[in-house]
Structures are given as C-alpha cells and as structure tokens.
Amino acid sequence: MTESKPRSVLFGFHAVSTRLKIAPGSVQLVLFDASRRDARMKSLLARAAEAGIKTAETEVLQLDRLARSDRHQGIVAKVEPIKQQHSLDDLLDDVQARGETPLLLVLDGVTDPHNLGACLRVADGAGAHAVLAPRDHAVGLNATVAKVASGAAESVPYLMVTNLARTLGELKERDIVCVGTSDQAEGSIYQAPLGGPLAWVLGAEGRGLRQLTSKTCDRLVSIPMRGAVESLNVSVAAGICLYESLRQRG
C-alpha cells in the first residue's frame, strides 16, 4: 500500500498560477474569495477549470487561516508537493548535455522564508540552474517562500544538501568555480572573472558565510558599499552577483 502524499498550500496569484501551469496534477483544490469577480481571478479560475481542478468559494477569514497570512490576494490552493526531479549530479549532467554553462546560487545560513523566496525569484530571472542550501542551516520550501518567489519556487530547483563544504568540493571537481562574498575580501566583484562555470556562495545578512564554507570557496569577493549601511539583504546581493555573471557572459 502506498502512503498518501502530504498536502500543503500555496497562496497568491503568481504562486498558484505557476503551479497550475507547471504541475496541474498536483493541485487538489483551489479556494477563492467569493467577493472577487475581477478579470485576474476569472482567468485563474478558468485555467483551473480547463485542468479539471475543483474550485470553491470561501470567506476571507478561511483563506487567512489556511494561508496563515492575509496576503493571499484572495486565492489559496491545496496542493501535493512536487517530487524533486533531480539530484545535483543529474541536474549538472543535464546542464552539460544541453551545452550550457552552469550557474548556481548557494545559500549558507539563510533561514528567513522571505529571503529565500526573493533569492529564488532572482535566480529564476538570471537563469540560474539551481539554488543549493545545507539541510541544517536553511529554511525549507513553504507557502511563504512560494508566495514571495512569485512562481520561481516551482521553476528553480531548490536542493538541500547534507554537507555544504563537501558539495562545494564536488562542484569544484566539475570545474565549477565557487565564489563567496565577504566584506573582508580584497578584490571586488567587478575585478573578478565571473563568466565561466560558477557557483555563487552567499551567507545570511549580518553573519555572512560560516568559516568552513568561506575556506572552501575558490575565492572571495566584496560588493562595494558606498553609503552608510554595512551590508545588503542577501536577495539583493544575489541579484548583483548573478547578473554580473550574466553581464560578463555577454
């Protein structure tokens, strides 16, 4: 006998729409605010109906309870988790087979779901192939992450690894250069060659990279800070780093 998959929820138009597009079979039920009759809501409900997914009107307070937030935009979906399709090795083999240059984002110690969601959104925009994080020093995917990611939680593989330092070593064996960010680095991001196979390694805001993670990187670079603040939010830093790689790749 097979065990039933645990159900979770997604909320917000971007998150629910992307799941309906990418994996409609995983959506069990779409609940919506009965008072919303605008074109955006009608379009989403029509897409659900085309996929044969049941929809139901409900009250805002019920949506608040399910989403554990009032920022659901009047839409909540009960879903089954999508099975991770790739191991890191499989993912990198696929990237190589397509003739693409690997671009990864590695997050060390990012535990805020809003930060993770924003990082996934940036990674999607920059065309990163995956976001990696250690199992014991990171937040997992949840409804808040999916809402902030605006659909990127469905499109960008998020791989949680047992040992981050060992994983960075495995990346280097594949000739993927691991570049970490640090306020103490001698060279800036704009002085480093960043156009080849690359894994950006970023730590949590304030604490930064753990010592072992920092030592495992091939090199460290800094992001120039010209104002009064000492550091950037990790998702902002991720955007700067990933898009500098794209700029150098031309």
C-alpha positions as CSV (number, residue, x, y, z in Angstrom):
1,M,0.0,0.0,0.0
2,T,1.4,3.4,-0.9
3,E,1.3,6.3,1.6
4,S,-0.7,9.4,0.6
5,K,1.4,12.5,-0.1
6,P,1.2,15.2,2.5
7,R,-0.8,18.2,1.3
8,S,0.4,21.8,1.7
9,V,-0.9,25.1,0.5
10,L,0.1,27.8,-2.0
11,F,-1.3,31.3,-2.0
12,G,-1.2,34.4,-4.2
13,F,-1.8,34.7,-7.9
14,H,1.8,34.1,-9.1
15,A,2.4,31.0,-7.0
16,V,-0.9,29.4,-7.8
17,S,-0.8,30.3,-11.5
18,T,2.7,28.9,-11.9
19,R,1.8,25.6,-10.2
20,L,-1.3,25.3,-12.5
21,K,1.0,25.8,-15.5
22,I,3.9,23.6,-14.4
23,A,2.2,20.8,-12.5
24,P,-1.6,21.0,-12.6
25,G,-1.9,17.4,-11.5
26,S,-0.5,18.3,-8.1
27,V,-3.3,20.8,-7.4
28,Q,-6.2,19.3,-5.4
29,L,-8.4,22.3,-4.8
30,V,-8.5,26.0,-5.5
31,L,-10.2,28.2,-2.9
32,F,-11.1,31.8,-3.7
33,D,-12.6,34.9,-2.2
34,A,-16.3,34.9,-3.1
35,S,-16.3,38.7,-3.3
36,R,-13.6,38.9,-6.0
37,R,-15.0,38.9,-9.6
38,D,-12.2,40.7,-11.4
39,A,-10.6,39.6,-14.7
40,R,-7.5,38.3,-13.0
41,M,-9.5,36.0,-10.7
42,K,-11.7,34.8,-13.6
43,S,-8.7,34.0,-15.7
44,L,-7.1,31.9,-13.0
45,L,-10.3,30.0,-12.2
46,A,-10.8,29.3,-16.0
47,R,-7.3,27.8,-16.1
48,A,-8.1,25.6,-13.1
49,A,-11.4,24.5,-14.8
50,E,-9.6,23.6,-18.0
51,A,-7.2,21.4,-16.0
52,G,-10.2,19.7,-14.3
53,I,-9.4,21.1,-10.9
54,K,-12.1,21.7,-8.4
55,T,-12.7,25.3,-7.2
56,A,-14.7,26.5,-4.3
57,E,-15.8,29.9,-3.0
58,T,-15.0,30.7,0.6
59,E,-14.7,33.5,3.1
60,V,-11.7,35.7,3.5
61,L,-11.2,34.5,7.1
62,Q,-11.0,30.9,5.9
63,L,-8.3,31.9,3.4
64,D,-6.4,33.8,6.1
65,R,-6.5,30.7,8.3
66,L,-5.3,28.4,5.5
67,A,-2.5,30.7,4.3
68,R,-1.6,31.8,7.8
69,S,-1.4,35.2,6.3
70,D,-3.7,37.9,5.0
71,R,-1.5,38.5,1.9
72,H,-3.1,35.7,-0.2
73,Q,-4.8,38.0,-2.7
74,G,-8.0,36.0,-2.3
75,I,-6.6,32.8,-3.7
76,V,-5.3,29.6,-1.9
77,A,-4.6,26.2,-3.5
78,K,-4.3,22.9,-1.6
79,V,-1.5,21.0,-3.3
80,E,0.7,18.0,-3.1
81,P,4.4,18.6,-3.0
82,I,6.2,18.2,-6.3
83,K,8.8,15.4,-6.1
84,Q,12.3,16.7,-6.7
85,Q,13.2,15.5,-10.2
86,H,17.0,16.0,-9.9
87,S,19.9,15.1,-7.7
88,L,22.7,17.7,-8.1
89,D,24.7,15.3,-10.2
90,D,21.7,14.6,-12.5
91,L,21.0,18.3,-12.8
92,L,24.6,19.2,-13.7
93,D,24.7,16.3,-16.2
94,D,21.6,17.7,-17.9
95,V,23.1,21.2,-18.0
96,Q,26.3,19.8,-19.6
97,A,24.2,17.8,-22.1
98,R,22.4,21.0,-23.2
99,G,25.8,22.7,-23.7
100,E,25.0,25.3,-21.1
101,T,27.5,26.9,-18.7
102,P,26.5,26.1,-15.1
103,L,25.3,29.0,-12.9
104,L,24.3,28.1,-9.3
105,L,23.4,30.1,-6.2
106,V,24.5,28.6,-2.9
107,L,22.9,30.0,0.3
108,D,24.7,29.3,3.6
109,G,22.5,30.0,6.7
110,V,19.6,31.7,5.1
111,T,16.7,30.9,7.4
112,D,14.2,33.6,6.6
113,P,11.5,32.4,4.2
114,H,11.0,35.8,2.7
115,N,14.7,36.0,1.9
116,L,14.7,32.5,0.3
117,G,11.7,33.4,-1.8
118,A,13.3,36.5,-3.1
119,C,16.5,34.6,-3.8
120,L,14.6,32.1,-5.8
121,R,12.9,34.8,-7.8
122,V,16.3,36.5,-8.6
123,A,17.8,33.1,-9.5
124,D,14.9,32.4,-11.9
125,G,15.3,35.9,-13.5
126,A,19.0,35.4,-14.0
127,G,18.6,31.9,-15.4
128,A,20.4,30.1,-12.6
129,H,20.2,26.3,-12.8
130,A,19.6,25.7,-9.1
131,V,19.7,27.1,-5.6
132,L,21.6,25.0,-3.0
133,A,21.4,25.1,0.8
134,P,22.5,23.0,3.7
135,R,19.8,20.9,5.4
136,D,20.6,22.0,8.9
137,H,21.2,25.7,8.3
138,A,18.4,26.8,6.0
139,V,14.6,27.2,5.6
140,G,12.7,24.7,3.5
141,L,10.1,25.4,0.9
142,N,6.8,26.5,2.3
143,A,3.8,28.6,1.4
144,T,5.5,31.9,2.4
145,V,8.6,31.1,0.3
146,A,6.3,30.2,-2.7
147,K,4.3,33.5,-2.3
148,V,7.4,35.7,-2.2
149,A,9.1,33.7,-5.1
150,S,6.2,34.6,-7.3
151,G,6.3,31.3,-9.2
152,A,10.1,30.7,-9.0
153,A,9.7,28.1,-6.3
154,E,8.2,26.0,-9.0
155,S,10.7,26.7,-11.7
156,V,14.1,26.8,-10.0
157,P,15.3,23.5,-8.3
158,Y,16.0,24.0,-4.6
159,L,18.4,21.3,-3.5
160,M,19.2,20.9,0.2
161,V,22.4,19.0,0.8
162,T,23.8,17.2,3.9
163,N,27.3,18.7,3.9
164,L,27.7,22.0,2.2
165,A,31.6,22.0,2.2
166,R,31.7,18.6,0.6
167,T,29.1,19.7,-2.0
168,L,31.3,22.7,-2.9
169,G,34.2,20.3,-3.3
170,E,32.2,18.2,-5.7
171,L,31.3,21.3,-7.7
172,K,35.0,22.2,-8.0
173,E,35.7,18.7,-9.2
174,R,33.4,19.5,-12.1
175,D,35.4,22.7,-12.8
176,I,32.7,24.9,-11.3
177,V,34.4,27.9,-9.6
178,C,33.0,28.6,-6.2
179,V,33.0,32.3,-5.4
180,G,31.9,33.6,-2.0
181,T,31.0,37.1,-0.9
182,S,32.7,38.8,2.1
183,D,33.1,42.3,3.3
184,Q,36.7,41.4,4.1
185,A,37.7,40.3,0.6
186,E,40.5,42.2,-1.0
187,G,39.0,42.3,-4.5
188,S,35.6,43.5,-5.6
189,I,33.0,41.6,-7.6
190,Y,33.9,43.9,-10.6
191,Q,37.5,42.8,-10.6
192,A,36.9,39.1,-10.8
193,P,36.4,36.8,-13.9
194,L,32.9,35.5,-13.4
195,G,31.7,34.4,-16.8
196,G,32.6,30.7,-16.7
197,P,31.0,27.8,-14.8
198,L,30.2,29.4,-11.4
199,A,28.6,28.8,-8.1
200,W,27.9,32.0,-6.1
201,V,28.1,31.3,-2.3
202,L,26.3,33.8,-0.1
203,G,25.8,33.9,3.6
204,A,23.0,35.3,5.8
205,E,22.8,39.0,6.2
206,G,25.0,40.1,9.1
207,R,26.7,36.9,10.0
208,G,27.8,36.1,6.4
209,L,29.5,32.8,5.4
210,R,30.5,30.3,8.0
211,Q,34.2,29.8,8.4
212,L,34.4,26.4,6.8
213,T,32.2,27.5,3.9
214,S,34.4,30.5,3.3
215,K,37.6,28.5,3.4
216,T,36.1,26.0,0.9
217,C,35.4,28.7,-1.7
218,D,37.9,29.2,-4.6
219,R,37.9,32.9,-4.0
220,L,36.1,35.7,-2.1
221,V,34.9,39.0,-3.5
222,S,33.2,42.0,-2.0
223,I,30.3,44.1,-3.2
224,P,31.3,47.8,-3.0
225,M,29.4,49.7,-0.4
226,R,29.5,53.5,-0.8
227,G,26.9,54.6,1.7
228,A,26.3,54.3,5.5
229,V,24.9,50.7,5.6
230,E,27.4,47.9,6.1
231,S,25.6,45.1,4.2
232,L,22.9,44.3,1.7
233,N,19.9,41.9,2.1
234,V,21.0,38.5,0.7
235,S,18.5,38.6,-2.1
236,V,19.8,41.9,-3.3
237,A,23.4,40.7,-3.1
238,A,22.3,37.6,-5.0
239,G,20.8,39.7,-7.8
240,I,24.0,41.8,-8.1
241,C,26.2,38.7,-8.2
242,L,24.1,36.6,-10.7
243,Y,23.6,39.5,-13.1
244,E,27.3,40.4,-13.0
245,S,27.9,36.8,-14.2
246,L,25.4,37.3,-17.0
247,R,27.0,40.6,-18.0
248,Q,30.4,39.0,-18.2
249,R,29.0,36.2,-20.3
250,G,27.7,38.7,-22.8
